[in-house]
Amino acid sequence: MTPKNRSVLRAFSILRVFHHEDEWVSVSEIGRRSALPFASTYRLLQTLEETGAVERAENGSYRLGYLIAALPNPAGRVMMLN
C-alpha cells in the first residue's frame, strides 16, 4: 500500500463538510463535522485559505473558496467531495 499524507487527508475531510458553495460554517462546526481537533482544524483552514480553497468571513466562519469554484464541472463538484 502506498504511504498516505495525513495532512492532505485531513484537508479533504474539511472540504467535505461543506454541503454547497455558499454555506458558511464555523471553525467549531467544521471540526465537529470532520472529527478533527479544534487546533488541527484551525491550522488546516489557515492553509486552505492561503491557497484559495476556502474563504474566511469577518465573523470567522468559512465557505468554499475561489479555487474550488474554479474547478471544472461545477454541477458535480460538491457531490464529488462528499
Helices and strands as residue ranges (DSSP letters): H 6-15, H 27-34, H 38-51, E 54-56, E 62-64, H 66-69, H 74-81
